[in-house]
């Protein structure tokens, strides 16, 4: 039996949360992976979604609004907030997903590499929330989910900058939880393990190294499961919905029992 045969590859069942219907959401990283899966899940639940990405839309739906934006650029984020405000008078939900994860050795890195990664993965999260806060204040759901990763716990070589940003997202979430909680706005983090997005499959689970990587994953996960982007989207929607109304500042680890947190 090879490593592939050990995994459950059934697609994740969709989640239905009636209170999301009629809501207005903004999701970054909307063109692929977890961001796109989150957009699709929200649309399936009857929400209107403003998707943000650096490239063109990959989604066609009557309730989808696409915005191109370089989330490393503070002025571009300000213009994004103005564009969204011209189309809606409220936001009920914000989901920060957009990010990059290049490998950069310390000896090869520097200020340019730091800024390239941190400005998108962490600074961009903060500025999106800063600029969209007025619309969130007028929303009904008023829930935010920031997507992090278990990577910062693993000590992966050449991923120090990426890991620092993902750990920083947890601090951003807890740092704002009490401040915004006084206004009834909730923030939670969802931290995925290794997710079988299109890019991860292309880079790690096809070709010569696929069997080796699958064998490693089988050895560290408690569940023999290929986590897909829809699995993460289901957890994100749970934290957006009022069914999780008593949770804020929480970090939800979705890693099939890798870290057992």
Helices and strands as residue ranges (DSSP letters): G 3-6, G 18-20, E 24-28, H 33-44, E 48-53, E 64-68, H 74-85, E 93-96, G 106-108, H 111-118, I 119-123, H 124-137, E 143-149, G 151-153, H 160-181, E 186-192, H 198-204, H 210-220, H 229-240, G 242-244, E 251-254
